[in-house]
Amino acid sequence: MSADRALFLLNELLWSAIIIGGPIMLGTLIVGLIVSVVQVATQIQEITLSYVPKLLTAAILLLLLGGWMLGRLTQFALTLFQSIPSLSG
């Protein structure tokens, strides 16, 4: 396998990881920011107040986008497995 091919596969891997994990990270980031603003405004510094909404957001997003995420990951894995014979020579 050439260095160009390895870099291409690494690039595809990183982009797939960003696209698959991005919605959950972005959703929890937004919810965490909103909760932090509410905590600062009300001066309530309860630690579970920040974790529970983020966990619920991640769970809801996984339920809504889980099929798409799994399909995207499966497609990447199938493409990678199908390219194995061409890597040897």
Stockholm file with secondary structure:
# STOCKHOLM 1.0

chainA/1-89         MSADRALFLLNELLWSAIIIGGPIMLGTLIVGLIVSVVQVATQIQEITLSYVPKLLTAAILLLLLGGWMLGRLTQFALTLFQSIPSLSG
#=GR chainA/1-89 SS CCHHHHHHHHHHHHHHHHHHHHHHHHHHHHHHHHHHHHHHHHTCCCTHHHHHHHHHHHHHHHHHHHHHHHHHHHHHHHHHHHTHHHHCC
#=GC SS_cons        CCHHHHHHHHHHHHHHHHHHHHHHHHHHHHHHHHHHHHHHHHTCCCTHHHHHHHHHHHHHHHHHHHHHHHHHHHHHHHHHHHTHHHHCC
//
